[in-house]
C-alpha cells in the first residue's frame, strides 16, 4: 500500500515528503535542480508539467489527487 502524504505540499515546503515527490518526478524524467527535500521553483515547475501531462488541475500543488497520480505513474 502506498503511503499517504500531508494534505498539501506546495512551494516553500521542506520535508521528506517533498524529497519523495522529487524522487518520483525524477523517475519519470523530470529535471529538478536545487536542494533535496525543498519545494522550490524547479519542483513546482515539474509538478505543473506532470499535472498537465496527466490532464489534472494544474496548480503546482501536490494534494491527494496529484499524489495518487504520482504513485500510479
N, C-alpha and C positions, 0 to 999 in steps of 0.2 A: 504494500500500500504506500502511495506517495505521501510524503509529509505535507502538512499544511503550513501556510505562512500567515504572517500578520495580515490584518485586513487590507492594508495598502502599503506598498513600497513605492516611494517616489523620490525625486531629486532631492539631495541633501541627506538622505538616509545613510547610515553606516552600520553594517551588521553582517553577520554570517549569512543571513537570508539574501542580502544583496550579492554577496560572493557566489551564492548558489545560482541566482538568476544570471549573473555574468557568465558563470561556467556553462550553463545551459545554452545561452545565446552564442557563446564562442563555439560550442559543439555543433551548432547549426550554421557556423561560418561567419558570425559577426566579428568584426574587429573592434575591440573595446580597449582604448588606451586609458591610462590612469591607475589609481590605486585600487587594489583588490578590496572589495567589500565597501566601496564608496560609490554611491549612486550619483555620478556626475553627468555632465552633458553627453559624454560618449555613450554611457549606459542608456540614458534617456533616448538618444537617437536610435540605438539598436532596438530598444523596446518598441519605439514607434514604427520602425521598419518591420519588425516581427508582427505587430498588430495589423499593419496594413496588408502584409502578405497573407495573413490568416483571415482577413475580412471582418475583423472585430473592431470595436471602438478604438480609435487612435487617439489616446490621451497621454501616452508616455508613462502611465502609472500601472504598476503591477498589482492588480486586485485579484480576487478569487478566480474570475473568469480567465484573465490573461495567464494566471499561474496554471490553471488546468490545461490551457492550450500549450504552454511551455512543457509541461510534464508529458502531454500526449505526443508532442513533436519528437 
